[in-house]
């Protein structure tokens, strides 16, 4: 009777061993626990079967020994496979995720250097608009007359077309020039895509200006475009109000003044309450309490037609802002030329307002939309 009981016991242990071999440990801790289950002494599985083997009748020892050796071989093979997989997984987990925002590293004893003010401001602007549902589009800095002027409804006698305002690379037909704004990106996108379109176009632009404290031959813009059915001025105002409050702070006040641009109708200039004097009046805002930050308006139907979009079916709004201007407001910089010089104190000078943490604006994807609040729509 004892022999029958012993036989049943070792068979049950062998079966239990194979069942455990069918599990898949996923961490080093689980792998160690499995190793102890099989190999620990005196209560490990192999030790218990060996104890039965020593006490078994001679006629059963050959059978038990053969089954034990087969289980040991299977365990060793699975152990090596588990160890390889878990080690590789741990190495992958330890490697930095290349899709995450960058982290500053430096040598011991040195202070990490933050982004240049222009870069930080540009990242912040793009991050805010990506949260509002816009995605990033880019285009060439060398453009043709069609994309830079004609398609944007800018007439041939407009001053911007003259050589004293624009850098021409070639004046023959077709003229080639350095783009004066990032609006050509909007035309290129509308030619290739059908509405709905919701983009921002950041980038460097060039104008034939006399370099001074307020002007430079190169600067950066972020322009935006939203085209869809039933887009109204209310959508324009609510979007830009949401941007202003996220960029300058929740207490920021805004206003829109009638203006003129060839590619929008109607057109507006957007002002925000001065962040330096809280709207009370100072030298920066010229004692008005307001600071102009961008131009905007509803896309002119002629521009939509130039891109083969039916203005009877679709409407849209566009806006454009200078990154240098917002940077100068944020960092209290009075001379634009300083932004293009190597100044070590950029490492430690913080912006006036608290910026949104940039997430890296080179992600060309459609982000999750963040709808404007009710307070933005009432503005």
C-alpha positions in Angstrom: 0.0 0.0 0.0 2.9 2.3 0.8 4.4 1.6 -2.6 1.2 2.7 -4.3 1.0 5.9 -2.2 4.7 6.7 -3.0 4.1 6.1 -6.8 1.1 8.5 -6.8 3.1 11.1 -4.9 6.1 11.3 -7.3 3.8 11.4 -10.3 1.9 14.2 -8.8 5.1 16.1 -8.1 6.3 15.6 -11.7 3.0 16.8 -13.1 3.2 19.9 -10.8 6.6 20.6 -12.1 5.5 20.7 -15.7 2.6 22.9 -14.8 5.0 25.4 -13.3 7.2 25.3 -16.4 4.2 26.5 -18.4 4.0 29.7 -16.4 5.8 32.8 -17.7 7.6 34.9 -15.1 7.8 38.6 -16.1 10.1 40.0 -13.5 13.5 39.0 -11.9 11.6 38.5 -8.6 9.2 36.1 -10.2 12.1 34.2 -11.9 13.9 33.9 -8.5 10.7 32.5 -6.9 10.4 29.9 -9.6 14.0 28.9 -9.2 13.5 28.4 -5.5 10.4 26.3 -6.1 12.5 23.9 -8.1 16.0 23.9 -6.6 15.8 25.0 -3.0 16.8 22.5 -0.3 15.3 20.6 1.5 11.8 21.6 0.3 12.3 22.3 -3.4 10.6 20.1 -6.0 13.7 18.3 -7.1 14.8 17.6 -3.5 11.4 16.1 -2.7 11.4 13.8 -5.7 15.0 12.7 -4.9 13.9 11.8 -1.4 11.1 9.6 -2.9 13.7 8.1 -5.3 16.0 7.0 -2.5 13.1 5.3 -0.6 11.4 3.8 -3.7 11.6 0.0 -4.5 14.4 -1.0 -6.9 11.8 -1.7 -9.7 10.5 1.9 -9.5 13.8 3.8 -9.2 14.6 3.5 -12.9 11.2 5.0 -13.9 11.4 7.8 -11.3 15.0 8.7 -12.2 14.1 8.9 -15.9 11.1 11.2 -15.2 13.2 13.4 -12.8 16.0 13.8 -15.4 13.5 14.8 -18.1 12.0 17.4 -15.8 15.5 18.7 -14.9 16.3 19.1 -18.6 13.1 20.9 -19.4 13.6 23.2 -16.4 17.1 24.1 -17.5 16.0 24.9 -21.0 13.0 27.0 -19.8 15.2 28.7 -17.2 17.7 30.0 -19.9 14.8 31.2 -22.1 13.1 33.0 -19.2 16.4 34.6 -18.1 17.2 35.9 -21.6 13.7 37.4 -22.1 13.6 39.1 -18.7 17.2 40.5 -19.0 16.3 42.0 -22.4 13.1 43.4 -21.1 15.0 45.0 -18.2 17.5 46.6 -20.7 14.7 48.0 -22.8 13.0 49.5 -19.7 16.3 51.1 -18.6 16.8 52.7 -22.0 15.3 56.2 -22.3 12.1 56.5 -24.3 13.0 58.6 -27.3 9.5 60.0 -27.6 9.6 61.7 -24.2 10.6 65.3 -23.8 14.3 65.9 -23.4 16.0 66.0 -20.0 19.0 68.3 -19.5 22.2 66.4 -18.4 25.5 68.0 -17.5 28.8 67.3 -15.9 29.0 67.2 -12.0 29.2 70.7 -10.5 27.8 72.5 -13.6 24.3 74.0 -13.7 22.2 72.7 -16.6 21.5 75.4 -19.2 17.8 76.0 -20.2 16.6 76.7 -23.7 17.3 80.0 -25.4 14.3 82.4 -24.8 13.3 82.2 -28.4 13.2 78.4 -28.4 11.4 78.3 -25.1 8.7 80.8 -26.3 8.3 79.0 -29.6 7.9 75.6 -27.8 5.4 77.1 -25.5 3.3 78.7 -28.2 3.2 75.4 -30.2 2.4 73.4 -27.1 -0.6 75.5 -26.3 -2.1 75.3 -29.8 -1.5 71.6 -30.0 -3.5 71.3 -26.8 -6.2 73.2 -28.6 -6.3 70.7 -31.4 -3.9 72.2 -33.9 -1.1 70.2 -35.6 2.2 71.5 -37.0 2.9 72.0 -40.6 6.2 73.2 -42.1 7.3 74.5 -45.4 10.4 75.8 -47.3 12.0 79.1 -46.5 12.7 79.8 -50.2 9.4 80.4 -51.9 7.9 81.4 -55.2 5.8 84.5 -55.8 2.7 82.4 -56.1 2.8 80.9 -52.6 4.2 84.0 -50.9 2.0 86.7 -52.5 -0.4 85.8 -55.4 -2.3 82.9 -53.7 -2.7 85.0 -50.6 -4.7 87.6 -52.5 -1.8 90.2 -52.2 -2.1 92.5 -55.3 0.8 93.1 -57.6 1.1 96.7 -56.6 1.4 95.9 -52.9 4.5 97.4 -51.2 5.6 94.0 -49.8 6.3 92.8 -53.4 8.9 95.5 -53.9 12.6 94.7 -53.6 13.2 97.2 -50.7 10.9 95.0 -48.6 11.6 91.5 -49.8 14.8 89.5 -50.5 14.5 88.2 -54.1 16.8 85.3 -55.2 15.5 85.5 -58.7 13.3 88.2 -60.3 12.7 86.3 -63.6 9.4 84.4 -64.2 8.6 82.8 -61.8 10.2 85.1 -59.1 11.9 83.2 -56.2 12.4 84.9 -52.8 12.9 84.3 -49.1 9.5 84.0 -47.6 8.3 87.1 -45.7 5.8 85.1 -43.6 4.8 81.5 -43.0 1.5 82.0 -44.7 2.8 80.0 -47.8 2.6 76.9 -45.6 -1.2 77.5 -45.3 -1.5 77.6 -49.1 0.5 74.4 -49.5 -1.6 72.6 -46.9 -4.9 73.7 -48.4 -3.7 72.5 -51.9 -3.0 69.0 -50.6 -5.7 68.5 -47.9 -9.4 68.9 -47.8 -11.2 70.5 -44.8 -11.3 70.2 -41.9 -7.8 71.8 -41.6 -6.4 73.0 -38.3 -2.7 73.8 -38.4 0.0 76.1 -37.1 3.0 77.0 -39.1 6.1 78.0 -37.1 9.3 79.1 -38.8 11.9 81.7 -39.7 11.0 84.5 -42.1 13.0 87.3 -43.8 12.3 90.9 -44.7 14.5 93.7 -46.1 14.5 95.8 -42.9 17.0 98.2 -41.4 18.3 96.4 -38.3 17.3 98.3 -35.1 16.0 97.7 -31.6 12.6 96.9 -33.0 13.3 95.3 -36.4 15.6 92.7 -37.9 16.2 91.1 -41.3 15.2 87.7 -39.9 12.7 86.7 -37.2 10.2 83.9 -36.4 6.5 83.6 -36.8 3.8 81.2 -35.8 0.8 81.4 -38.1 -2.4 79.4 -37.7 -5.3 78.3 -39.9 -8.6 76.6 -39.3 -10.9 75.8 -42.2 -14.2 73.8 -41.8 -17.9 74.2 -42.3 -19.6 76.9 -40.3 -16.4 78.5 -38.8 -17.2 81.9 -37.4 -15.6 84.9 -35.7 -16.8 83.4 -32.4 -14.5 80.4 -33.1 -11.6 82.8 -33.9 -12.1 84.8 -30.7 -12.6 81.9 -28.4 -9.4 80.1 -29.7 -7.2 83.1 -29.4 -8.6 84.1 -26.0 -7.8 80.6 -24.8 -4.2 80.9 -26.1 -3.7 84.3 -24.5 -4.9 83.1 -21.0 -2.7 80.1 -21.2 0.4 82.0 -22.4 0.1 85.2 -20.3 -2.0 84.0 -17.4 -5.7 83.4 -16.5 -6.3 87.1 -15.6 -5.3 88.4 -19.0 -7.8 90.6 -20.8 -8.0 90.8 -24.5 -9.5 93.1 -27.2 -9.9 92.9 -31.0 -9.5 96.0 -33.2 -10.6 96.3 -36.8 -7.6 96.2 -39.2 -6.8 95.2 -42.8 -4.9 92.3 -44.3 -5.2 91.2 -48.0 -5.8 87.6 -47.1 -8.5 88.0 -44.4 -11.9 89.7 -44.4 -12.8 91.0 -41.9 -9.4 91.5 -40.2 -8.4 92.3 -36.7 -5.5 93.2 -34.4 -5.5 91.4 -31.1 -4.3 93.2 -27.9 -3.7 91.8 -24.4 -3.6 93.7 -21.2 0.0 94.6 -20.4 1.6 92.0 -18.2 4.2 94.5 -16.8 1.8 97.1 -15.5 -1.3 95.0 -15.2 -3.1 97.3 -17.7 -2.4 100.5 -15.7 0.0 102.0 -18.3 3.8 101.9 -18.7 6.5 102.6 -21.2 6.2 99.2 -22.8 2.4 99.6 -23.5 2.9 103.3 -24.3 0.6 104.2 -21.3 -2.4 102.5 -22.9 -2.5 99.4 -20.8 -2.7 97.2 -24.0 0.0 95.4 -26.0 -0.6 94.2 -29.6 0.4 90.5 -30.0 -1.0 89.3 -33.3 -3.1 89.9 -36.4 -6.0 87.7 -37.4 -9.2 87.5 -39.4 -11.6 85.3 -41.4 -9.9 83.8 -44.5 -10.8 85.7 -47.6 -13.0 83.7 -50.0 -10.5 84.5 -52.8 -7.8 82.6 -50.9 -10.0 79.5 -50.5 -10.8 79.6 -54.2 -7.1 79.8 -55.1 -6.7 76.5 -53.2 -9.7 74.9 -54.9 -11.8 75.0 -51.7 -15.5 76.1 -52.2 -16.1 79.3 -50.1 -19.8 78.6 -50.2 -19.3 75.4 -48.3 -16.3 76.2 -46.1 -15.1 79.1 -44.1 -12.1 79.6 -41.8 -9.9 81.9 -39.8 -6.2 82.6 -39.8 -3.8 84.4 -37.4 -0.1 85.2 -37.2 2.2 86.3 -34.4 5.9 87.2 -34.1 7.8 85.0 -31.7 10.4 87.7 -31.0 7.7 90.1 -29.9 6.2 87.6 -27.4 9.7 86.7 -26.2 10.6 90.3 -25.6 7.4 90.8 -23.6 8.0 87.7 -21.5 11.6 88.3 -20.8 11.5 92.2 -20.6 13.9 92.5 -23.5 14.0 96.0 -25.1 16.3 95.3 -28.1 15.5 92.5 -30.6 19.2 92.3 -31.6 20.0 90.8 -28.2 18.0 87.7 -29.2 20.6 87.0 -32.0 23.6 87.5 -29.8 25.4 85.0 -27.6 24.6 86.1 -24.0 25.4 83.9 -21.1 22.8 85.3 -18.8 20.0 83.6 -20.9 21.0 80.6 -18.7 19.5 82.2 -15.6 17.0 84.9 -16.6 13.5 83.5 -16.2 10.5 84.9 -18.1 8.1 87.3 -16.4 5.1 85.1 -16.6 5.0 81.4 -15.7 5.3 79.4 -18.9 3.6 76.2 -19.9 6.0 73.3 -19.7 6.9 72.6 -23.4 6.4 69.1 -24.7 8.5 69.5 -27.8 6.8 71.0 -30.8 8.3 68.9 -33.6 5.5 66.3 -33.2 3.7 66.3 -36.5 0.5 64.6 -35.4 -3.0 65.5 -34.5 -3.1 65.9 -30.7 -6.1 65.4 -28.4 -8.2 68.5 -28.7 -8.7 70.8 -25.7 -11.8 72.9 -26.3 -11.9 76.6 -25.2 -13.7 77.2 -22.0 -17.1 79.0 -21.6 -15.2 82.1 -20.3 -13.2 82.2 -23.6 -16.4 82.0 -25.7 -18.0 84.9 -23.8 -15.0 87.2 -24.3 
